[in-house]
Amino acid sequence: MMKIYSFSKLISLPLILATGYFLVKLFQPGSAGSVFIFIPVVLLTVLYVFHGQIDYWWLQKNTPPLDPKIREWLVTYAPYYHNYTEELKLKFEKRLVLYTEARAFQFVGSKEMRDVPFDIKHIISSQGVRLCLGLNDFLIGDMDRIFLYKHPFPTPRFKFLHTVESDIEDGVFIFSTEQGLPGIVNPAMYYNIVLHGYVEAFIMLHPGLNYPDVSAYNWEDLEQINGINHQLILRTCGYAELNPLIIHIVCFFDHSKAYKSLFPMEYDAFCLIFGQNPLPDELRH
């Protein structure tokens, strides 16, 4: 069965044909039917303006299954995926399809914007879907554009080289794939800047949540977690300092067992905030 990702394109075809038909009639002497050309033209205009909302509505009602290659990637490189129940796996996969289709991805080159490969879109999206799997708003507000660089980049907001940026005013995520992809695949060795970016946006969009106060802890406390190093994280992200709450939440997801052991109260608080417990049952107690 053919997968229909864009319902707006499907219904635009007969409208384009109708417009062409009435356009031909328009140049035929004595033809009265050409006056109806405004109907398909208006409908095509509406489709153009609202095609994103229409396509997302369609996909919600008719979500195609996750591509087998992406599921294979999850099985191989996403240990958290194995901790989900079968029901949560299906929920994660459906949301991953929806999130990836609902967001605009572009690679930023030195001279032009380029399309982002199918698998890279899903790998980046997996971190946002993972973060909000236990929440209703898995799209993370109106953060609907994701720009990818191959290397660290400057921006108008931060004119120095950095690797992750979340701009909730413009609804934009910006990541360097050079640092971003290794952090997703191997967070024990590389800091997960993509998850960091999603967490940063989440905190800015939801400032009123009952986040635990982590200000009493210092970096030495966090560095007891294998793979967490203050200076390395700063160099990886490219900033002089970072919000420690973001780092704690990243550790909650990427180093769950160690984080629960060292920060049990904060761990429980994050479980409530994100509506999920990252650890499998046998490791929760």
DOZA-803319 format. One record per residue (C-alpha): residue number from 1; residue in one letter; y, z, x. Coordinates in pm, 1 decimal. Layout:
// residues N
r seq->NUM	type->A	py->Y	pz->Z	px->X
...
This chain:
// residues 285
r seq->1	type->M	py->0.0	pz->0.0	px->0.0
r seq->2	type->M	py->340.3	pz->-102.0	px->134.2
r seq->3	type->K	py->569.9	pz->185.2	px->232.8
r seq->4	type->I	py->917.4	pz->153.4	px->80.7
r seq->5	type->Y	py->1170.2	pz->345.1	px->289.3
r seq->6	type->S	py->1484.5	pz->183.7	px->147.8
r seq->7	type->F	py->1488.9	pz->160.0	px->-231.1
r seq->8	type->S	py->1849.1	pz->38.5	px->-220.0
r seq->9	type->K	py->1748.7	pz->-269.8	px->-19.6
r seq->10	type->L	py->1466.1	pz->-341.7	px->-263.1
r seq->11	type->I	py->1689.4	pz->-339.0	px->-570.7
r seq->12	type->S	py->1971.3	pz->-520.8	px->-391.7
r seq->13	type->L	py->1759.7	pz->-837.8	px->-356.2
r seq->14	type->P	py->1770.5	pz->-942.0	px->-725.8
r seq->15	type->L	py->2140.4	pz->-853.4	px->-736.2
r seq->16	type->I	py->2206.8	pz->-1079.7	px->-436.2
r seq->17	type->L	py->2012.3	pz->-1359.8	px->-605.5
r seq->18	type->A	py->2207.5	pz->-1303.8	px->-928.7
r seq->19	type->T	py->2535.7	pz->-1316.2	px->-737.3
r seq->20	type->G	py->2429.4	pz->-1642.8	px->-576.0
r seq->21	type->Y	py->2332.1	pz->-1785.7	px->-914.1
r seq->22	type->F	py->2664.7	pz->-1698.9	px->-1075.2
r seq->23	type->L	py->2850.5	pz->-1820.5	px->-765.1
r seq->24	type->V	py->2689.8	pz->-2162.6	px->-808.9
r seq->25	type->K	py->2778.2	pz->-2157.5	px->-1179.1
r seq->26	type->L	py->3134.8	pz->-2069.8	px->-1086.2
r seq->27	type->F	py->3184.8	pz->-2411.8	px->-926.2
r seq->28	type->Q	py->3025.3	pz->-2604.5	px->-1210.5
r seq->29	type->P	py->3281.0	pz->-2750.0	px->-1455.4
r seq->30	type->G	py->3272.9	pz->-2599.9	px->-1801.8
r seq->31	type->S	py->3036.1	pz->-2315.4	px->-1713.5
r seq->32	type->A	py->3113.9	pz->-2000.0	px->-1911.4
r seq->33	type->G	py->2839.5	pz->-1783.3	px->-1760.0
r seq->34	type->S	py->3015.7	pz->-1751.9	px->-1425.6
r seq->35	type->V	py->3234.6	pz->-1476.4	px->-1569.6
r seq->36	type->F	py->2936.6	pz->-1240.6	px->-1539.9
r seq->37	type->I	py->2941.4	pz->-1259.7	px->-1158.8
r seq->38	type->F	py->3137.9	pz->-935.8	px->-1151.5
r seq->39	type->I	py->2833.1	pz->-738.5	px->-1276.3
r seq->40	type->P	py->2602.1	pz->-789.4	px->-975.2
r seq->41	type->V	py->2901.5	pz->-772.8	px->-738.4
r seq->42	type->V	py->3003.0	pz->-430.9	px->-875.9
r seq->43	type->L	py->2643.6	pz->-308.4	px->-861.9
r seq->44	type->L	py->2606.7	pz->-428.8	px->-502.6
r seq->45	type->T	py->2927.0	pz->-245.2	px->-411.8
r seq->46	type->V	py->2793.2	pz->75.0	px->-565.8
r seq->47	type->L	py->2466.2	pz->29.1	px->-375.4
r seq->48	type->Y	py->2652.6	pz->-20.0	px->-49.3
r seq->49	type->V	py->2860.7	pz->295.3	px->-98.4
r seq->50	type->F	py->2575.1	pz->517.3	px->-216.5
r seq->51	type->H	py->2275.3	pz->358.8	px->-42.4
r seq->52	type->G	py->2211.8	pz->670.3	px->168.5
r seq->53	type->Q	py->2191.7	pz->900.6	px->-133.1
r seq->54	type->I	py->1983.3	pz->649.6	px->-328.8
r seq->55	type->D	py->1734.2	pz->600.8	px->-46.3
r seq->56	type->Y	py->1701.5	pz->974.7	px->13.2
r seq->57	type->W	py->1643.0	pz->1037.5	px->-359.1
r seq->58	type->W	py->1371.0	pz->771.6	px->-352.4
r seq->59	type->L	py->1206.6	pz->914.4	px->-43.4
r seq->60	type->Q	py->1203.3	pz->1264.5	px->-192.3
r seq->61	type->K	py->1013.2	pz->1130.1	px->-493.1
r seq->62	type->N	py->795.3	pz->890.6	px->-292.1
r seq->63	type->T	py->765.8	pz->1036.0	px->58.2
r seq->64	type->P	py->540.7	pz->817.6	px->274.5
r seq->65	type->P	py->289.0	pz->997.0	px->497.4
r seq->66	type->L	py->386.2	pz->1081.7	px->852.8
r seq->67	type->D	py->300.7	pz->808.0	px->1099.2
r seq->68	type->P	py->-38.3	pz->885.9	px->1262.6
r seq->69	type->K	py->111.1	pz->845.3	px->1609.9
r seq->70	type->I	py->370.4	pz->1114.3	px->1537.3
r seq->71	type->R	py->102.6	pz->1345.6	px->1398.6
r seq->72	type->E	py->-99.8	pz->1285.9	px->1715.4
r seq->73	type->W	py->207.1	pz->1378.1	px->1920.3
r seq->74	type->L	py->243.5	pz->1703.0	px->1724.5
r seq->75	type->V	py->-121.6	pz->1789.7	px->1779.5
r seq->76	type->T	py->-90.8	pz->1723.0	px->2153.0
r seq->77	type->Y	py->255.1	pz->1855.6	px->2240.3
r seq->78	type->A	py->364.4	pz->2098.4	px->1966.1
r seq->79	type->P	py->169.0	pz->2426.3	px->1989.5
r seq->80	type->Y	py->370.8	pz->2577.0	px->1704.0
r seq->81	type->Y	py->227.3	pz->2307.9	px->1473.7
r seq->82	type->H	py->-120.8	pz->2454.5	px->1524.4
r seq->83	type->N	py->1.3	pz->2793.0	px->1400.0
r seq->84	type->Y	py->88.6	pz->2651.3	px->1058.1
r seq->85	type->T	py->-148.6	pz->2672.1	px->763.8
r seq->86	type->E	py->-264.1	pz->2338.1	px->622.0
r seq->87	type->E	py->-5.7	pz->2378.9	px->346.6
r seq->88	type->L	py->273.3	pz->2436.0	px->599.9
r seq->89	type->K	py->157.8	pz->2140.2	px->808.3
r seq->90	type->L	py->192.7	pz->1913.5	px->506.4
r seq->91	type->K	py->534.3	pz->2062.6	px->430.5
r seq->92	type->F	py->643.6	pz->2015.0	px->791.5
r seq->93	type->E	py->522.3	pz->1653.4	px->799.4
r seq->94	type->K	py->695.8	pz->1564.3	px->472.5
r seq->95	type->R	py->1020.4	pz->1721.4	px->586.0
r seq->96	type->L	py->997.0	pz->1547.1	px->922.2
r seq->97	type->V	py->976.2	pz->1209.7	px->746.2
r seq->98	type->L	py->1266.9	pz->1297.8	px->516.1
r seq->99	type->Y	py->1486.7	pz->1443.0	px->790.1
r seq->100	type->T	py->1437.7	pz->1147.3	px->1022.8
r seq->101	type->E	py->1518.3	pz->897.3	px->747.3
r seq->102	type->A	py->1820.5	pz->1096.7	px->626.5
r seq->103	type->R	py->1990.7	pz->1114.2	px->966.6
r seq->104	type->A	py->2162.0	pz->845.0	px->1173.5
r seq->105	type->F	py->2050.8	pz->823.9	px->1537.5
r seq->106	type->Q	py->2220.0	pz->629.6	px->1815.7
r seq->107	type->F	py->2178.3	pz->604.2	px->2189.6
r seq->108	type->V	py->2515.2	pz->606.2	px->2366.1
r seq->109	type->G	py->2521.0	pz->358.8	px->2653.4
r seq->110	type->S	py->2791.9	pz->280.8	px->2904.6
r seq->111	type->K	py->2901.0	pz->-26.4	px->2708.8
r seq->112	type->E	py->2749.3	pz->-7.9	px->2361.4
r seq->113	type->M	py->2554.3	pz->195.1	px->2107.5
r seq->114	type->R	py->2183.1	pz->121.5	px->2081.1
r seq->115	type->D	py->1908.0	pz->203.8	px->1833.6
r seq->116	type->V	py->1687.9	pz->504.0	px->1905.0
r seq->117	type->P	py->1310.6	pz->440.6	px->1923.0
r seq->118	type->F	py->1101.8	pz->559.6	px->1628.9
r seq->119	type->D	py->911.5	pz->823.4	px->1825.0
r seq->120	type->I	py->1222.0	pz->970.5	px->1990.8
r seq->121	type->K	py->1384.5	pz->1013.1	px->1648.7
r seq->122	type->H	py->1088.0	pz->1217.4	px->1527.2
r seq->123	type->I	py->1060.0	pz->1424.3	px->1845.5
r seq->124	type->I	py->1427.1	pz->1525.2	px->1823.5
r seq->125	type->S	py->1405.0	pz->1583.7	px->1447.0
r seq->126	type->S	py->1099.2	pz->1805.6	px->1483.5
r seq->127	type->Q	py->1312.3	pz->2086.0	px->1626.2
r seq->128	type->G	py->1551.5	pz->2097.3	px->1332.2
r seq->129	type->V	py->1266.7	pz->2080.0	px->1080.6
r seq->130	type->R	py->1083.4	pz->2353.0	px->1268.7
r seq->131	type->L	py->1388.3	pz->2579.1	px->1266.7
r seq->132	type->C	py->1437.1	pz->2557.9	px->889.2
r seq->133	type->L	py->1077.1	pz->2520.4	px->771.9
r seq->134	type->G	py->1100.3	pz->2844.8	px->572.5
r seq->135	type->L	py->1438.6	pz->2758.8	px->415.5
r seq->136	type->N	py->1550.0	pz->2526.4	px->138.1
r seq->137	type->D	py->1819.9	pz->2351.4	px->343.4
r seq->138	type->F	py->1611.1	pz->2184.6	px->610.9
r seq->139	type->L	py->1876.3	pz->1914.4	px->664.2
r seq->140	type->I	py->2111.6	pz->2177.8	px->813.7
r seq->141	type->G	py->2416.7	pz->2104.0	px->605.2
r seq->142	type->D	py->2601.1	pz->1778.9	px->664.5
r seq->143	type->M	py->2501.0	pz->1742.0	px->1029.8
r seq->144	type->D	py->2399.6	pz->1383.7	px->968.2
r seq->145	type->R	py->2462.5	pz->1203.1	px->1298.4
r seq->146	type->I	py->2270.8	pz->1249.5	px->1621.0
r seq->147	type->F	py->2394.6	pz->1086.6	px->1941.4
r seq->148	type->L	py->2170.5	pz->1071.4	px->2245.5
r seq->149	type->Y	py->2268.8	pz->1017.0	px->2607.6
r seq->150	type->K	py->2019.5	pz->954.4	px->2886.0
r seq->151	type->H	py->2198.8	pz->1205.2	px->3108.3
r seq->152	type->P	py->2461.9	pz->1483.5	px->3091.9
r seq->153	type->F	py->2788.3	pz->1372.4	px->2934.0
r seq->154	type->P	py->3153.9	pz->1473.4	px->2880.7
r seq->155	type->T	py->3316.0	pz->1466.9	px->2535.1
r seq->156	type->P	py->3672.4	pz->1508.9	px->2404.2
r seq->157	type->R	py->3588.8	pz->1871.4	px->2311.3
r seq->158	type->F	py->3425.3	pz->1956.3	px->2643.6
r seq->159	type->K	py->3547.8	pz->1730.5	px->2920.0
r seq->160	type->F	py->3291.0	pz->1851.5	px->3173.8
r seq->161	type->L	py->2930.5	pz->1735.6	px->3202.8
r seq->162	type->H	py->2700.0	pz->1912.9	px->2958.2
r seq->163	type->T	py->2372.7	pz->1836.0	px->2781.2
r seq->164	type->V	py->2403.2	pz->1976.4	px->2427.8
r seq->165	type->E	py->2683.3	pz->1992.1	px->2173.7
r seq->166	type->S	py->2698.1	pz->2076.7	px->1802.9
r seq->167	type->D	py->3015.0	pz->1978.9	px->1616.3
r seq->168	type->I	py->3000.8	pz->2102.6	px->1255.6
r seq->169	type->E	py->3346.9	pz->1961.7	px->1174.6
r seq->170	type->D	py->3232.0	pz->1606.3	px->1245.5
r seq->171	type->G	py->2868.2	pz->1670.6	px->1148.4
r seq->172	type->V	py->2741.7	pz->1561.6	px->1489.2
r seq->173	type->F	py->2469.7	pz->1666.1	px->1733.2
r seq->174	type->I	py->2481.5	pz->1531.9	px->2088.5
r seq->175	type->F	py->2191.0	pz->1570.4	px->2330.9
r seq->176	type->S	py->2093.2	pz->1449.6	px->2675.7
r seq->177	type->T	py->1734.9	pz->1321.3	px->2661.2
r seq->178	type->E	py->1691.6	pz->1383.7	px->3034.3
r seq->179	type->Q	py->1701.1	pz->1758.5	px->2964.8
r seq->180	type->G	py->1613.6	pz->1753.2	px->2595.3
r seq->181	type->L	py->1270.6	pz->1593.3	px->2590.0
r seq->182	type->P	py->1112.5	pz->1808.6	px->2867.4
r seq->183	type->G	py->1238.3	pz->2123.1	px->2692.3
r seq->184	type->I	py->1065.6	pz->2022.3	px->2370.0
r seq->185	type->V	py->736.4	pz->1930.3	px->2533.5
r seq->186	type->N	py->720.4	pz->2213.3	px->2788.6
r seq->187	type->P	py->950.5	pz->2505.5	px->2695.1
r seq->188	type->A	py->766.5	pz->2732.7	px->2939.5
r seq->189	type->M	py->921.4	pz->2535.6	px->3226.3
r seq->190	type->Y	py->1233.1	pz->2379.1	px->3073.4
r seq->191	type->Y	py->1488.9	pz->2527.9	px->2836.7
r seq->192	type->N	py->1479.9	pz->2366.4	px->2492.3
r seq->193	type->I	py->1836.4	pz->2237.1	px->2456.0
r seq->194	type->V	py->1755.6	pz->2046.2	px->2135.6
r seq->195	type->L	py->1640.1	pz->2359.5	px->1956.2
r seq->196	type->H	py->1944.6	pz->2531.0	px->2109.3
r seq->197	type->G	py->2175.0	pz->2273.7	px->1949.0
r seq->198	type->Y	py->2015.7	pz->2310.8	px->1607.1
r seq->199	type->V	py->2033.6	pz->2691.8	px->1630.7
r seq->200	type->E	py->2399.7	pz->2674.4	px->1733.5
r seq->201	type->A	py->2484.4	pz->2461.9	px->1429.7
r seq->202	type->F	py->2282.7	pz->2688.2	px->1200.1
r seq->203	type->I	py->2473.4	pz->2997.2	px->1316.9
r seq->204	type->M	py->2810.0	pz->2826.1	px->1273.0
r seq->205	type->L	py->2714.6	pz->2703.8	px->924.3
r seq->206	type->H	py->2578.5	pz->3045.1	px->820.3
r seq->207	type->P	py->2802.8	pz->3305.1	px->989.5
r seq->208	type->G	py->2751.3	pz->3564.0	px->715.2
r seq->209	type->L	py->2377.1	pz->3615.5	px->760.5
r seq->210	type->N	py->2250.2	pz->3952.0	px->876.3
r seq->211	type->Y	py->2185.0	pz->3854.6	px->1238.5
r seq->212	type->P	py->2065.8	pz->4136.4	px->1464.7
r seq->213	type->D	py->2322.4	pz->4258.7	px->1717.4
r seq->214	type->V	py->2189.8	pz->4143.5	px->2053.7
r seq->215	type->S	py->2506.8	pz->4224.5	px->2246.6
r seq->216	type->A	py->2354.9	pz->4549.8	px->2377.7
r seq->217	type->Y	py->2097.6	pz->4354.2	px->2576.2
r seq->218	type->N	py->2167.8	pz->4185.6	px->2907.7
r seq->219	type->W	py->2011.7	pz->3882.0	px->3069.3
r seq->220	type->E	py->1768.8	pz->4098.4	px->3265.6
r seq->221	type->D	py->1611.4	pz->4200.4	px->2935.1
r seq->222	type->L	py->1558.8	pz->3837.2	px->2830.7
r seq->223	type->E	py->1442.1	pz->3734.9	px->3176.9
r seq->224	type->Q	py->1132.5	pz->3946.8	px->3128.4
r seq->225	type->I	py->1013.6	pz->3648.3	px->2922.2
r seq->226	type->N	py->837.8	pz->3401.1	px->3147.2
r seq->227	type->G	py->1042.5	pz->3082.5	px->3167.5
r seq->228	type->I	py->1378.0	pz->3240.2	px->3079.8
r seq->229	type->N	py->1631.5	pz->3242.7	px->3361.2
r seq->230	type->H	py->2002.1	pz->3297.7	px->3305.5
r seq->231	type->Q	py->2141.4	pz->3068.0	px->3574.4
r seq->232	type->L	py->1886.8	pz->2795.8	px->3507.9
r seq->233	type->I	py->1972.2	pz->2790.7	px->3137.1
r seq->234	type->L	py->2345.1	pz->2772.2	px->3211.0
r seq->235	type->R	py->2289.8	pz->2485.3	px->3456.2
r seq->236	type->T	py->2062.4	pz->2306.3	px->3211.5
r seq->237	type->C	py->2313.6	pz->2328.0	px->2926.6
r seq->238	type->G	py->2616.9	pz->2273.4	px->3148.5
r seq->239	type->Y	py->2831.0	pz->2562.0	px->3022.3
r seq->240	type->A	py->2982.1	pz->2857.9	px->3203.4
r seq->241	type->E	py->2847.5	pz->3093.6	px->2935.9
r seq->242	type->L	py->2647.3	pz->3074.1	px->2613.8
r seq->243	type->N	py->2618.8	pz->3274.0	px->2293.6
r seq->244	type->P	py->2329.2	pz->3515.8	px->2359.8
r seq->245	type->L	py->2229.8	pz->3508.9	px->1992.0
r seq->246	type->I	py->2136.4	pz->3141.6	px->2031.5
r seq->247	type->I	py->1916.5	pz->3220.8	px->2331.4
r seq->248	type->H	py->1743.5	pz->3502.2	px->2142.0
r seq->249	type->I	py->1663.9	pz->3271.6	px->1850.0
r seq->250	type->V	py->1533.4	pz->3000.6	px->2083.3
r seq->251	type->C	py->1307.2	pz->3263.0	px->2243.8
r seq->252	type->F	py->1197.8	pz->3379.0	px->1897.2
r seq->253	type->F	py->1062.4	pz->3029.4	px->1833.7
r seq->254	type->D	py->956.3	pz->2910.3	px->2179.0
r seq->255	type->H	py->832.0	pz->3238.4	px->2330.6
r seq->256	type->S	py->727.8	pz->3419.3	px->2014.0
r seq->257	type->K	py->457.3	pz->3649.0	px->2152.0
r seq->258	type->A	py->666.2	pz->3775.0	px->2444.9
r seq->259	type->Y	py->979.4	pz->3803.1	px->2231.0
r seq->260	type->K	py->802.4	pz->4011.8	px->1965.0
r seq->261	type->S	py->665.8	pz->4241.9	px->2235.4
r seq->262	type->L	py->1007.4	pz->4296.9	px->2397.1
r seq->263	type->F	py->1233.1	pz->4283.5	px->2089.1
r seq->264	type->P	py->1022.4	pz->4384.6	px->1785.5
r seq->265	type->M	py->1316.1	pz->4476.7	px->1558.3
r seq->266	type->E	py->1503.3	pz->4156.0	px->1635.8
r seq->267	type->Y	py->1183.5	pz->3957.6	px->1588.1
r seq->268	type->D	py->1136.3	pz->4100.4	px->1238.4
r seq->269	type->A	py->1501.2	pz->4030.2	px->1155.4
r seq->270	type->F	py->1466.6	pz->3665.7	px->1255.5
r seq->271	type->C	py->1147.4	pz->3638.2	px->1047.7
r seq->272	type->L	py->1351.8	pz->3736.4	px->742.5
r seq->273	type->I	py->1645.6	pz->3509.6	px->827.0
r seq->274	type->F	py->1433.9	pz->3199.4	px->884.4
r seq->275	type->G	py->1168.3	pz->3276.6	px->624.8
r seq->276	type->Q	py->879.6	pz->3235.6	px->866.3
r seq->277	type->N	py->671.9	pz->3409.2	px->1130.6
r seq->278	type->P	py->607.4	pz->3179.3	px->1427.9
r seq->279	type->L	py->302.6	pz->3372.1	px->1546.8
r seq->280	type->P	py->-45.5	pz->3310.0	px->1407.5
r seq->281	type->D	py->-197.3	pz->3598.1	px->1208.9
r seq->282	type->E	py->-412.8	pz->3731.2	px->1490.0
r seq->283	type->L	py->-111.4	pz->3780.2	px->1719.8
r seq->284	type->R	py->131.1	pz->3937.4	px->1473.5
r seq->285	type->H	py->12.2	pz->4295.4	px->1513.6
